[in-house]
Amino acid sequence: MARVHPEKILEYLGQELRPALEKAVKAAVPGAEFDARALYAGFLREVAKSYPSYEQVPDSCVQT
């Protein structure tokens, strides 16, 4: 099993994931107005609280 740091991975992938999160929220809450960067930053803070350290994931989730 590999060990990953969820917050660091999400920070690294932020440019790709931020627009996807924005689309998902807009689809789930039509008419919602929000700052996508602030939303993603808040999401990262919550991830950091929930997963403050490294987590084990199956080897099939990573490629070395």
C-alpha positions, -999 to 999 in steps of 0.1 A, spaced: 0 0 0 12 35 -9 11 64 15 -2 98 2 -9 132 17 -44 141 5 -40 179 10 -7 181 -9 -21 161 -38 -52 183 -40 -30 214 -38 -8 201 -66 -38 193 -88 -57 225 -79 -56 241 -114 -73 210 -129 -96 203 -100 -108 238 -91 -129 242 -124 -143 207 -119 -154 215 -83 -169 248 -96 -189 230 -123 -201 204 -98 -214 230 -73 -231 250 -100 -248 218 -112 -259 208 -77 -269 243 -67 -282 261 -98 -279 299 -95 -252 297 -68 -228 325 -68 -194 320 -52 -157 326 -57 -142 294 -71 -108 301 -56 -123 307 -22 -144 276 -25 -114 254 -34 -93 270 -6 -121 262 19 -122 227 5 -85 223 11 -88 235 47 -115 209 54 -94 182 38 -65 192 60 -86 189 91 -100 155 81 -67 141 68 -38 159 87 -12 133 78 -4 106 53 -31 81 43 -26 46 29 -41 39 -5 -41 7 -26 -11 4 -49 -35 4 -78 -41 41 -70 -5 52 -77 21 46 -104 58 48 -96 
